[in-house]
Amino acid sequence: MTDSSQLEAQGRSLSGKVVVVTGGAGDLGRSILERLERAGAVAVGCDVVAGPGVEQCDVTDRESLDRMVASVVERHGALHAMVAGAGVVERAAAIDLEPSSWSRVIGINLTGAFHAAQSAARAMGDDGGSIVFIGSWIGSAPARDLMSYCVSKAGLDMMARCLALELAPRKVRVNVVAPGVVEAGVSAQIFREAPERRSAMEAVIPLGRLAAPDDVSSCVEFLLSERSSYVTGASLVVDGGIRLAHAGG
């Protein structure tokens, strides 16, 4: 058994890897950090507001992100992976959508992910690495009152493909994890306060339940590990099949 196979068998698929996770203060971000740490990674969270185990950085401020990445490399000697998970959602009918709201959502979800990916790729150099964007199932399924969010997540798919193509000679893989309805953050609060909405949502998900944060973070771990060493430019949809029900009417 090879060293990498032994690590896989022991559940330490990312042993010794240094990973930055943007949006690390949120429920999903914390789940990803915890999952990567269990897999043996040195996982460093960052968010616009620092918190326990999470450092401050603003993905819309390129200099802030570059400083954070440089600090991680200085402290840990390398950067092997980046998870671009910082995101925000704002609801408005398309005809009423304010330019400032559009700019905020696109700026954090799409431009912020570009900043994270480019900064990470430069830090990785020619040594190889992995970048994972946190997308969404509605990046390919339009939703009412969520145009800016849908567009930002759709953009991540194409950005991942472009980066995957250009960064392949440097042995840097770029992929997307696209969750469905996750029991985390605002969604979790809504479903706690309105159990009937939870039941209605579960009724339309073919697998019959909401996604747990670890359903998503386990897929992030997979795409960062050697188990996916031949996967790049892909979008892994983790939605319990809801896109199938959506497509069906």
C-alpha positions in Angstrom: 0.0 0.0 0.0 1.4 3.4 -1.0 1.8 6.3 1.5 -1.1 8.1 0.0 -3.3 5.0 0.2 -2.4 4.5 3.8 -3.4 8.1 4.6 -6.7 7.6 2.7 -7.4 4.4 4.7 -6.7 6.3 7.9 -9.1 9.2 6.9 -6.2 11.6 6.6 -6.5 12.3 2.9 -5.1 15.9 3.3 -2.3 15.2 5.8 0.2 18.1 5.8 -1.7 20.2 3.2 -2.2 23.9 3.9 -5.7 25.1 2.9 -7.3 28.6 3.1 -11.1 28.7 3.3 -12.8 32.1 2.6 -16.2 32.6 4.3 -14.8 30.5 7.2 -17.0 32.2 9.8 -20.3 30.9 8.4 -22.0 27.5 9.2 -20.8 25.9 6.0 -17.4 27.5 6.2 -16.9 26.1 9.7 -18.0 22.7 8.6 -15.5 22.7 5.8 -12.7 23.8 8.1 -13.5 21.1 10.6 -13.7 18.4 7.9 -10.4 19.4 6.4 -8.7 19.5 9.8 -10.0 15.9 10.5 -8.5 15.0 7.1 -5.1 16.2 8.4 -4.9 19.6 6.7 -3.7 22.8 8.2 -7.0 24.7 7.5 -7.0 28.5 7.9 -10.3 30.2 7.8 -10.8 33.8 6.8 -13.8 36.1 6.7 -14.7 39.8 6.6 -15.1 39.7 10.4 -12.5 37.7 12.4 -13.8 35.2 14.9 -12.6 32.1 16.8 -10.2 30.3 14.6 -11.0 32.7 11.7 -8.7 35.4 10.5 -9.8 38.7 9.0 -9.8 39.3 5.2 -12.2 40.9 2.7 -12.4 39.0 -0.6 -13.6 42.2 -2.4 -10.3 43.9 -1.3 -7.6 42.2 -3.3 -4.7 43.6 -1.1 -6.4 42.3 2.0 -6.6 38.8 0.5 -3.1 38.9 -0.9 -1.8 39.8 2.6 -3.7 37.0 4.2 -2.4 34.4 1.6 1.2 35.7 2.0 0.9 35.4 5.8 -0.3 31.8 5.5 2.7 30.9 3.2 5.1 32.7 5.6 3.8 30.8 8.6 3.2 27.4 7.1 5.7 27.3 4.3 3.3 26.7 1.4 -0.3 27.0 0.2 -1.7 23.8 -1.3 -5.3 24.6 -1.7 -8.0 27.3 -1.7 -11.7 27.0 -1.0 -13.5 30.1 -2.2 -16.6 29.9 0.0 -17.4 33.6 0.8 -20.8 34.4 -0.4 -23.9 36.5 0.1 -27.5 36.4 -1.2 -29.9 39.3 -1.6 -33.5 38.9 -2.8 -35.2 41.3 -5.2 -37.3 41.1 -8.3 -35.1 41.6 -11.3 -37.0 44.8 -12.4 -36.5 46.3 -8.9 -32.9 45.2 -8.3 -30.7 48.1 -7.2 -27.3 48.5 -8.9 -25.7 48.6 -5.5 -27.2 45.2 -4.5 -26.2 43.7 -7.9 -22.6 45.0 -7.4 -22.4 43.7 -3.8 -23.5 40.1 -4.7 -21.4 39.9 -7.9 -18.5 41.5 -6.0 -18.4 39.0 -3.2 -19.6 35.8 -4.9 -17.9 36.1 -8.2 -15.2 38.7 -8.2 -14.2 37.7 -4.6 -13.8 34.1 -5.8 -11.6 35.3 -8.7 -9.4 37.2 -6.2 -9.1 34.1 -4.0 -8.3 31.8 -7.0 -5.8 34.1 -8.6 -4.0 34.9 -5.3 -3.8 31.2 -4.4 -2.6 30.1 -7.9 0.2 32.7 -7.7 1.2 31.5 -4.3 1.2 27.8 -5.4 3.5 28.6 -8.3 4.4 25.5 -10.4 4.2 23.1 -7.4 0.5 22.3 -8.1 -2.5 22.5 -5.9 -6.3 22.6 -5.9 -8.9 25.3 -5.9 -12.6 24.7 -5.1 -15.4 27.2 -5.6 -18.6 26.9 -3.6 -21.3 27.3 -6.2 -25.0 26.5 -6.0 -27.5 24.2 -7.8 -29.3 27.4 -8.9 -26.3 28.4 -10.8 -27.9 26.3 -13.6 -31.5 26.7 -12.6 -33.0 30.2 -12.6 -35.0 31.3 -9.5 -37.3 34.2 -9.0 -36.0 37.2 -7.1 -32.5 35.8 -7.0 -31.1 36.9 -10.4 -27.8 38.3 -9.0 -27.1 35.2 -6.9 -27.9 32.9 -9.8 -25.7 34.8 -12.2 -22.8 34.9 -9.7 -23.0 31.2 -9.1 -23.3 30.4 -12.9 -20.2 32.5 -13.4 -18.2 30.3 -11.0 -18.8 27.3 -13.3 -17.3 29.1 -16.3 -14.5 30.6 -14.3 -13.5 27.2 -13.0 -13.4 25.8 -16.5 -11.2 28.7 -17.8 -8.9 28.5 -14.8 -8.7 24.7 -15.0 -7.6 25.0 -18.7 -5.0 27.6 -18.0 -3.6 26.3 -14.8 -3.4 22.6 -15.8 0.3 23.0 -17.0 1.0 24.2 -13.4 -0.7 21.1 -12.0 -3.4 23.3 -10.3 -6.8 21.7 -10.5 -10.0 23.9 -10.3 -13.5 22.6 -9.5 -16.8 23.6 -8.1 -19.0 22.1 -5.4 -22.6 23.2 -6.0 -24.8 22.5 -3.0 -28.5 22.3 -3.0 -30.6 23.5 0.0 -28.3 23.2 3.0 -29.4 23.2 6.6 -27.1 26.1 7.6 -27.0 29.8 8.0 -30.2 31.7 7.2 -31.9 28.6 5.7 -31.5 26.7 8.9 -33.0 29.6 10.9 -35.9 29.8 8.6 -36.7 26.1 8.8 -36.4 26.2 12.6 -38.9 29.0 12.8 -41.2 27.6 10.2 -41.2 23.8 10.2 -43.9 23.7 7.6 -41.5 25.3 5.1 -38.9 22.6 5.9 -41.5 19.9 5.3 -42.5 21.5 2.0 -38.9 21.7 0.8 -38.1 18.2 1.8 -41.2 17.0 -0.1 -39.7 18.3 -3.4 -36.2 17.0 -2.9 -36.0 13.5 -4.4 -33.7 12.2 -1.6 -36.2 13.5 0.9 -34.1 15.7 3.2 -32.1 18.9 3.3 -28.3 18.7 2.9 -26.3 18.6 6.1 -23.2 20.9 6.0 -21.0 17.8 6.1 -22.6 16.5 2.9 -21.0 19.5 1.2 -17.7 19.6 3.1 -17.0 15.9 2.4 -17.2 16.7 -1.3 -14.8 19.6 -0.8 -12.4 17.2 0.9 -12.7 14.8 -2.0 -11.9 17.5 -4.6 -8.9 18.6 -2.6 -7.5 15.1 -2.1 -5.5 12.8 -4.4 -8.7 10.7 -4.9 -9.7 13.4 -7.5 -6.3 13.9 -9.0 -7.7 13.5 -12.5 -10.7 15.8 -12.0 -10.5 19.4 -13.1 -13.0 21.9 -14.6 -15.9 19.9 -13.1 -18.9 21.0 -11.1 -20.0 18.5 -8.5 -23.7 19.1 -7.7 -24.6 18.1 -4.2 -28.4 18.8 -4.1 -30.2 15.6 -3.3 -31.7 15.7 -6.8 -33.6 18.9 -6.4 -32.4 20.2 -9.8 -34.1 17.1 -11.3 -37.4 18.0 -9.7 -37.0 21.6 -10.7 -36.3 20.6 -14.3 -39.3 18.4 -14.3 -41.6 21.3 -13.6 
